[in-house]
Amino acid sequence: MQEALFSGFRRGTVVCREADEEIAIPYVTGGSGPPLLLLHGFPQTHAMWHKVAGPLARRHTVVATDLRGYGQAGKPASRGGARYAKRAMAADQLAVMRALGHARFAVMGHDRGARVAHRLALDHPQAVSRLVLLDIAPTLAMYEQTDMRFASTYWHWFFLIQPEPLPETLVGADPEFMLRRFMGTRHAGMDAFDPRAWDEYVRHAREPAAIHAMCEDYRAAAGIDLEHDRADRSAGRRLAMPVAVLWGEHGGLARCFDPLALWRDYAADLCGEALPCGHYLAEEMPEALVDACRRYLE
């Protein structure tokens, strides 16, 4: 997969330390110019960036990683989301960029990766020069505005946070069925996904440790992450760098929320737009996403 989807990129691994445990974070990197970190979403891996990584590498030193718990990254045991706070996942990514010699860099994240990017930018504003968030609204705002439409569209937010082992057992019974129902029934269907990338998503989703980690990611979002977000709000902390929010006009986010209106409470320097696609912007409309990045990152 690496050779086929990321031709010309080199790959490596940074080992992060948390307490007495080592957590490996794999990455691919290529190109030249200002550094740009790409963070994938659920239930994917860094393979989701394969259509845009090459074009972006013409103007940027691109780094695409697997988040803690996903793909080939370390999957620490956890209970109640404790090891999957976005603060901890963001610290992993900061360690990767520092290990590669990038003290200050732009970040683009999709879905769960955008939530990690948001936390990275809040906790380490000196490290993040620009921020691009794909198809999310702030986690706290989304939970606080829960209604029937949101709960129906984002049903997985409420399913995956159920206590272990309920979601782990049900997803583990047929992980590919879960992925096909979750990803393949959206706006673009299965046509959005390169078979090589799809095989990567399914292969890793079959791992019991990965299933547990993904559930813990969502449990953290409904628990410790909200505590961190509320603390930021109480302290008046906002994103200090330029922030661009992009979303799919045919996706669930657009049906439930006004993304720019919600992000105005979190960022002073904000812009963004909808692209004519669904949730998976980097795979549905890679050329349009690359064009948008040139406007917002340069």
KAVEN-V532292 format. One line per field, one symbol per residue. phi: phi as a letter, one per 30 degrees, with the letter a starting at -180 (. if undefined). A space follows every 10 residues. Layout:
phi = ???
This chain:
phi = .eddcbeicc babccccbhc ccbdbdbbba jbjedbccbd cdccbdedcd dcddedddbb dcbbbcdejb hcddbddabi iecbeddddd dedddddddd icdbadbbbc hddddddede dddbddccdb bbccibceed ddddcebddd dddceddcdd ddeecededd dddaedeedd ddcdcdecid ddcdeddeed ddeddddedd ddddddeddd dcbddddddd dddddidbdc cebccbbddc cddddcbced dddddcbdcb alaccdacdc edcdbddddd dddddccc
